[in-house]
Amino acid sequence: MGVKSMKIVLTGGGTAGHVTPNIALLPALERRGFKVYYIGSRTGIEKDLISRYGIPYHGIASGKLRRYFDLKNVTDTFRIVKGLGEAIAVLKHIKPDVVFSKGGFVVVPVAVAARLLNIPVIIHESDITPGLANRLIMPFAKKICVSFPETLDQLPGNKGVLTGIPIRSSLWEGLAQEGLKICGFEHLPSKPIMIVIGGSLGAMAINRNILGVLPRLLKRFHIIHLCGKGNIKESPRPGYAPFEYIQEELPHLLAAADMAVSRAGATTIFELLALSKPNLLIPLSRAASRGDQILNAASFEKRGFSMVLPEEEMTEDSLYDALLALYANREAYAKHMNTQTPGDGVKQVMAEIGRWTKEVVT
């Protein structure tokens, strides 16, 4: 008699924030003996991020679900239906014990397919308010893991459980000196280092205003600028290191940084909290989003973890003043973050996965 290894399908995509928590689970899943598979879109960022981990990847058709009228809603509906058929075929072939869904529109056909095949689905919602994709698949989920306690009141029945966000253990392995080398700062006169995080897709408003005050900022700071793919507008110079997107080197850059400027996507802000990095959050405006980042930022501001500058109020001068204020108060922010660091999201999510899987004796 032996023990048959368990199988899990991870799904999520569209942005790095829907993929990196899945990546954070990989070492724990491996230790528990899971065989891991991934279902994502054919061309999304998740394919590139997952490919480096040697996990079997299955791409399916995926469409965007919009909250407004657009003719693309019609064509994307057909893509979603096609994706459902492809997800059913993939899941029938893999026969996983459980599906863990992180978010993004690609998860909808996967979760529906899993329900049709009687495979348990566990959802993770990072933001305070659930996104549209997660709201659609909540009826199919056994459990809904959340990052903010405020989210629990918005969930049906007793499905919600506060787990926090799975955070990559590699973030704590960064070396500040290595970060200085990567940026070309190691031989420059010492200055505080600011990291500007535009997210995997970039943040045009933040990028534009940072560049507008760059000459003033460089008098006081060295700047690491994560611009987003195709968004580098300024060449590297002493004290200024622009990058499109960083993966393996990110822990070193964060270790080198004294403070951060970022959007308020949940994955990023919980990573900054875990590292106790004083930060200025500039959430995506309601005009360009459903307002989830505004709520995320407000929660962190209320708890003393972050300083917030609404995008609608951001000018070059207001951004510059906010950054000086953040640096002046950096010790107070770090103190709050150090005393209220989040729990072990990986451990908590793995506990939920464990409740819906079991070893099969053969």
LOTI-887572 format. One record per residue (C-alpha): residue in one letter; x, y, z. Coordinates in pm, whole numbers, plus 50000, padded with zeros to 5 digits. Layout:
BEGIN
residuo / px / py / pz
a / X / Y / Z
...
This chain:
BEGIN
residuo / px / py / pz
m / 50000 / 50000 / 50000
g / 50132 / 50345 / 49910
v / 50013 / 50700 / 49923
k / 49897 / 50859 / 49603
s / 50025 / 51215 / 49566
m / 49764 / 51487 / 49565
k / 49707 / 51717 / 49270
i / 49619 / 52085 / 49276
v / 49536 / 52326 / 48996
l / 49629 / 52689 / 49055
t / 49462 / 52956 / 48845
g / 49474 / 53334 / 48824
g / 49604 / 53596 / 48589
g / 49583 / 53930 / 48416
t / 49821 / 54107 / 48656
a / 50118 / 53998 / 48864
g / 49907 / 54050 / 49176
h / 49690 / 53757 / 49067
v / 49993 / 53533 / 49016
t / 50256 / 53605 / 49282
p / 50044 / 53469 / 49572
n / 50013 / 53144 / 49377
i / 50391 / 53144 / 49335
a / 50427 / 53201 / 49709
l / 50240 / 52875 / 49773
l / 50467 / 52661 / 49556
p / 50734 / 52568 / 49816
a / 50468 / 52472 / 50072
l / 50274 / 52270 / 49817
e / 50592 / 52089 / 49718
r / 50673 / 52009 / 50081
r / 50323 / 51867 / 50124
g / 50372 / 51644 / 49821
f / 50126 / 51811 / 49583
k / 50165 / 51780 / 49209
v / 50097 / 52134 / 49087
y / 49939 / 52240 / 48758
y / 49846 / 52587 / 48636
i / 49560 / 52707 / 48419
g / 49585 / 53058 / 48279
s / 49522 / 53250 / 47963
r / 49724 / 53183 / 47651
t / 49894 / 53521 / 47636
g / 49863 / 53679 / 47981
i / 50147 / 53777 / 48215
e / 50079 / 53463 / 48417
k / 50225 / 53244 / 48142
d / 50560 / 53422 / 48157
l / 50570 / 53431 / 48536
i / 50484 / 53064 / 48582
s / 50706 / 52930 / 48302
r / 51024 / 52973 / 48507
y / 50900 / 52732 / 48776
g / 50869 / 52424 / 48556
i / 50500 / 52375 / 48634
p / 50277 / 52221 / 48366
y / 50089 / 52519 / 48220
h / 49759 / 52496 / 48034
g / 49641 / 52800 / 47842
i / 49270 / 52847 / 47777
a / 49058 / 53108 / 47600
s / 48971 / 53399 / 47824
g / 48756 / 53710 / 47790
k / 48722 / 54027 / 47994
l / 48398 / 54094 / 48178
r / 48314 / 54464 / 48168
r / 48078 / 54660 / 48392
y / 47986 / 54891 / 48105
f / 47835 / 54845 / 47760
d / 48089 / 54743 / 47500
l / 48048 / 54533 / 47188
k / 48352 / 54336 / 47300
n / 48133 / 54192 / 47576
v / 47961 / 53988 / 47306
t / 48278 / 53844 / 47153
d / 48436 / 53791 / 47493
t / 48132 / 53592 / 47605
f / 48209 / 53343 / 47330
r / 48572 / 53330 / 47447
i / 48458 / 53255 / 47800
v / 48231 / 52975 / 47676
k / 48519 / 52836 / 47472
g / 48741 / 52863 / 47779
l / 48486 / 52668 / 47981
g / 48500 / 52379 / 47736
e / 48880 / 52386 / 47739
a / 48891 / 52404 / 48120
i / 48661 / 52102 / 48147
a / 48890 / 51906 / 47916
v / 49203 / 52004 / 48112
l / 49050 / 51923 / 48451
k / 48917 / 51589 / 48327
h / 49270 / 51504 / 48214
i / 49446 / 51618 / 48533
k / 49182 / 51500 / 48783
p / 49297 / 51740 / 49059
d / 49192 / 51705 / 49421
v / 49133 / 52081 / 49453
v / 49144 / 52405 / 49254
f / 49287 / 52722 / 49411
s / 49172 / 53038 / 49235
k / 49349 / 53370 / 49288
g / 49156 / 53610 / 49063
g / 49137 / 53765 / 48720
f / 48887 / 53682 / 48449
v / 49058 / 53358 / 48346
v / 48941 / 53198 / 48672
v / 48571 / 53210 / 48581
p / 48565 / 52921 / 48332
v / 48805 / 52722 / 48551
a / 48590 / 52753 / 48861
v / 48269 / 52673 / 48675
a / 48433 / 52370 / 48515
a / 48555 / 52249 / 48854
r / 48206 / 52277 / 48999
l / 48060 / 52081 / 48707
l / 48319 / 51809 / 48771
n / 48262 / 51812 / 49151
i / 48616 / 51935 / 49225
p / 48644 / 52159 / 49538
v / 48727 / 52523 / 49462
i / 48897 / 52758 / 49707
i / 48900 / 53128 / 49618
h / 49138 / 53395 / 49742
e / 49028 / 53760 / 49739
s / 49306 / 54011 / 49804
d / 49110 / 54337 / 49808
i / 48859 / 54467 / 50062
t / 48577 / 54442 / 49809
p / 48560 / 54129 / 49592
g / 48625 / 54178 / 49223
l / 48371 / 54092 / 48956
a / 48534 / 53763 / 48860
n / 48542 / 53642 / 49219
r / 48185 / 53755 / 49281
l / 48073 / 53545 / 48985
i / 48240 / 53229 / 49111
m / 48164 / 53263 / 49483
p / 47860 / 53031 / 49456
f / 48095 / 52757 / 49329
a / 48352 / 52794 / 49609
k / 48386 / 52584 / 49922
k / 48586 / 52857 / 50098
i / 48677 / 53219 / 50026
c / 49010 / 53327 / 50175
v / 49044 / 53702 / 50237
s / 49317 / 53948 / 50329
f / 49117 / 54219 / 50507
p / 48882 / 54155 / 50800
e / 48644 / 54411 / 50645
t / 48580 / 54167 / 50358
l / 48418 / 53897 / 50572
d / 48090 / 54086 / 50608
q / 48051 / 54095 / 50229
l / 48064 / 53718 / 50179
p / 47780 / 53466 / 50164
g / 47711 / 53227 / 50450
n / 48009 / 53105 / 50646
k / 48239 / 53070 / 50344
g / 48479 / 53348 / 50439
v / 48803 / 53292 / 50631
l / 49068 / 53552 / 50712
t / 49402 / 53413 / 50593
g / 49603 / 53712 / 50476
i / 49791 / 53702 / 50147
p / 50048 / 53430 / 50069
i / 50379 / 53618 / 50050
r / 50689 / 53485 / 49878
s / 50953 / 53379 / 50131
s / 51219 / 53509 / 49892
l / 51121 / 53867 / 49981
w / 51299 / 53826 / 50315
e / 51615 / 53699 / 50144
g / 51706 / 54026 / 49974
l / 52050 / 54177 / 50025
a / 52072 / 54556 / 50029
q / 52427 / 54558 / 49893
e / 52318 / 54342 / 49601
g / 52034 / 54585 / 49534
l / 52283 / 54873 / 49521
k / 52492 / 54683 / 49266
i / 52193 / 54604 / 49047
c / 52103 / 54974 / 49035
g / 52458 / 55103 / 48997
f / 52437 / 55290 / 49327
e / 52716 / 55111 / 49515
h / 52986 / 55371 / 49443
l / 52766 / 55679 / 49469
p / 52752 / 55907 / 49774
s / 52505 / 55766 / 50026
k / 52147 / 55894 / 50004
p / 51810 / 55753 / 50113
i / 51671 / 55518 / 49849
m / 51315 / 55538 / 49720
i / 51157 / 55260 / 49516
v / 50868 / 55355 / 49287
i / 50648 / 55055 / 49211
g / 50423 / 55103 / 48910
g / 50297 / 54746 / 48910
s / 50334 / 54485 / 48638
l / 50124 / 54696 / 48398
g / 50276 / 55029 / 48494
a / 50115 / 55340 / 48643
m / 50126 / 55621 / 48393
a / 50013 / 55903 / 48624
i / 50269 / 55811 / 48888
n / 50543 / 55767 / 48630
r / 50470 / 56104 / 48471
n / 50476 / 56296 / 48797
i / 50783 / 56117 / 48930
l / 50972 / 56212 / 48615
g / 50842 / 56567 / 48648
v / 51004 / 56607 / 48990
l / 51302 / 56384 / 48919
p / 51561 / 56667 / 48924
r / 51436 / 56778 / 49266
l / 51414 / 56425 / 49403
l / 51764 / 56331 / 49293
k / 51906 / 56605 / 49513
r / 51776 / 56412 / 49816
f / 51724 / 56050 / 49709
h / 51848 / 55769 / 49492
i / 51550 / 55636 / 49298
i / 51464 / 55285 / 49179
h / 51180 / 55316 / 48929
l / 50976 / 55011 / 48824
c / 50800 / 55166 / 48526
g / 50599 / 54879 / 48373
k / 50654 / 54712 / 48039
g / 50734 / 54959 / 47762
n / 50713 / 55257 / 47996
i / 51077 / 55358 / 48043
k / 51094 / 55722 / 47937
e / 51425 / 55831 / 48092
s / 51768 / 55677 / 48059
p / 51956 / 55554 / 48366
r / 52173 / 55816 / 48529
p / 52365 / 55844 / 48857
g / 52108 / 55791 / 49129
y / 51824 / 55692 / 48894
a / 51769 / 55328 / 48792
p / 51463 / 55256 / 48575
f / 51338 / 54902 / 48507
e / 51039 / 54776 / 48309
y / 50961 / 54489 / 48544
i / 51162 / 54302 / 48806
q / 51110 / 53946 / 48927
e / 51407 / 53762 / 49081
e / 51593 / 54082 / 49175
l / 51298 / 54244 / 49354
p / 51393 / 54123 / 49706
h / 51734 / 54288 / 49668
l / 51583 / 54616 / 49546
l / 51333 / 54621 / 49833
a / 51610 / 54546 / 50083
a / 51804 / 54845 / 49952
a / 51505 / 55080 / 49964
d / 51426 / 55301 / 50264
m / 51074 / 55386 / 50143
a / 50832 / 55305 / 49863
v / 50580 / 55473 / 49635
s / 50313 / 55244 / 49498
r / 49962 / 55188 / 49375
a / 49745 / 55019 / 49636
g / 49704 / 54672 / 49490
a / 49662 / 54432 / 49780
t / 49953 / 54200 / 49702
t / 50205 / 54482 / 49684
i / 50089 / 54666 / 49995
f / 50087 / 54349 / 50206
e / 50440 / 54277 / 50086
l / 50545 / 54628 / 50191
l / 50375 / 54569 / 50527
a / 50556 / 54239 / 50575
l / 50888 / 54416 / 50511
s / 50793 / 54721 / 50722
k / 50872 / 54959 / 50436
p / 50731 / 55310 / 50491
n / 50519 / 55384 / 50186
l / 50315 / 55642 / 50001
l / 50011 / 55487 / 49832
i / 49853 / 55648 / 49527
p / 49546 / 55432 / 49462
l / 49394 / 55400 / 49119
s / 49109 / 55649 / 49090
r / 48741 / 55556 / 49074
a / 48734 / 55694 / 48720
a / 48970 / 55415 / 48614
s / 48866 / 55135 / 48851
r / 48595 / 54997 / 49077
g / 48756 / 55177 / 49371
d / 48912 / 54872 / 49539
q / 49255 / 55034 / 49570
i / 49103 / 55340 / 49738
l / 48951 / 55117 / 50006
n / 49272 / 54916 / 50045
a / 49471 / 55236 / 50092
a / 49219 / 55381 / 50339
s / 49242 / 55067 / 50554
f / 49622 / 55086 / 50563
e / 49617 / 55460 / 50631
k / 49373 / 55414 / 50921
r / 49602 / 55155 / 51078
g / 49910 / 55375 / 51043
f / 50079 / 55155 / 50783
s / 50073 / 55396 / 50489
m / 50051 / 55757 / 50380
v / 49794 / 55815 / 50105
l / 49783 / 56068 / 49819
p / 49465 / 56041 / 49607
e / 49545 / 56036 / 49237
e / 49298 / 56320 / 49178
e / 49504 / 56539 / 49413
m / 49841 / 56440 / 49272
t / 50049 / 56710 / 49107
e / 50425 / 56730 / 49080
d / 50434 / 56960 / 49383
s / 50190 / 56759 / 49597
l / 50379 / 56439 / 49518
y / 50712 / 56597 / 49606
d / 50576 / 56736 / 49935
a / 50420 / 56400 / 50024
l / 50747 / 56218 / 49965
l / 50938 / 56458 / 50188
a / 50672 / 56415 / 50459
l / 50689 / 56037 / 50427
y / 51065 / 56037 / 50471
a / 51042 / 56273 / 50768
n / 50792 / 56038 / 50938
r / 50941 / 55709 / 50819
e / 51026 / 55586 / 51169
a / 50669 / 55627 / 51291
y / 50531 / 55432 / 50994
a / 50791 / 55158 / 51037
k / 50703 / 55130 / 51407
h / 50334 / 55077 / 51332
m / 50417 / 54818 / 51067
n / 50662 / 54634 / 51291
t / 50407 / 54596 / 51569
q / 50125 / 54479 / 51341
t / 50290 / 54261 / 51081
p / 50050 / 54022 / 50906
g / 50017 / 53655 / 50987
d / 50157 / 53375 / 50777
g / 49933 / 53383 / 50470
v / 50097 / 53076 / 50319
k / 50037 / 52872 / 50633
q / 49674 / 52985 / 50664
v / 49589 / 52919 / 50298
m / 49761 / 52581 / 50311
a / 49543 / 52493 / 50611
e / 49232 / 52563 / 50402
i / 49367 / 52362 / 50110
g / 49437 / 52078 / 50353
r / 49079 / 52078 / 50475
w / 48951 / 52008 / 50125
t / 49203 / 51747 / 50020
k / 49293 / 51408 / 50156
e / 49556 / 51149 / 50094
v / 49427 / 50864 / 49883
v / 49562 / 50527 / 49992
t / 49630 / 50293 / 49701
